[in-house]
Amino acid sequence: MSEIKKIAVLTSGGDAPGMNPCIRAVVRTGLHLGYEVAGIMHGYQGMIDNNIVDMNSHSVSNILQLGGTILKTARCADFRNVEGRKLAFENLKKNNIDALVAIGGDGTFTGLERLSSEYDLQVIGVPGTIDNDLYGSDYTLGFDTATNTVIEAIDKIRDTAESHARLFFVEVMGRDAGCIALRAGIAAGAEAIMLPERDTSIEELIATLNDGVAKNKNSAIVIVSEGDKSGGAFNVAKRVKEVFNFYDTKVTILGHLQRGGSPSSFDRILGCRMGFAAVKALQAGESRKTVGLRGNKIVLTDIEEALKGHEFKLEEDLLEMSTILA
């Protein structure tokens, strides 16, 4: 690896609260260590389009509290091709960029691994996704904020559910991972939680809800992760409604509401720590690594390991208590 003189930072894939604090930390840490810093707009697509801007300390002023990403983000099919990555690298060289910090999820890390395996470029990945499903870090940027957003929504829905004796099915994000559904369901006292990682039949769900009816509950809330094998909240609600016709059954899809909003204090600090650690890792000569939080320590994981070890397992105690505490 050649000596670093200029670092670039980008955000790719789905936006997540905490990305802006991380961008800010990368820029200001890089400048403090004597590097030039650039921002790549619209992720890998911006790299291909040469949409690259130089950044200074003022470029990241007053962004800690902002959701989304000031660098914007996009998904880029062309970057999956050798020709696309070649053009992207050529644009990096035109801008005298020696190292790259990429903030995003599994797809972002895959692109980073391919680019760095083909070209002489130091790279560090930072996990930014509300799904919290990346190997190498206990928490990803945006997960805490998204979970708090879901909990707040469920609390408000429960007021209506109890006032009208309603059965609510609330669908949350998590196509392959039920982290948001599990934690939000426990924290908000949901009567049942349906997860991609755990097979819950409609018959089991009906039995759980019947148990609540026997205890004179006049309302209930079921959290459904969008990746649940039963087919999503609308399908589950339709099948359950046939049994509980005395409930006024409603479905709420929280959707992209979960991605937005000002990052929580946890996500702000995590973004700052990860951005700082990413630049320090580059300074130390590290490359092809991802930054993560394990316990309360920042650690580095080989990017190949982070991608191959992509089996994020939900905590067994949370799975057990989700039924008992309900």
Summary of the structure (lengths in Angstrom):
residues: 326
radius of gyration: 21.8
end to end distance: 54.6
largest distance: 70.4
contacts: 1218
relative contact order: 0.17
helix: 44%
strand: 20%
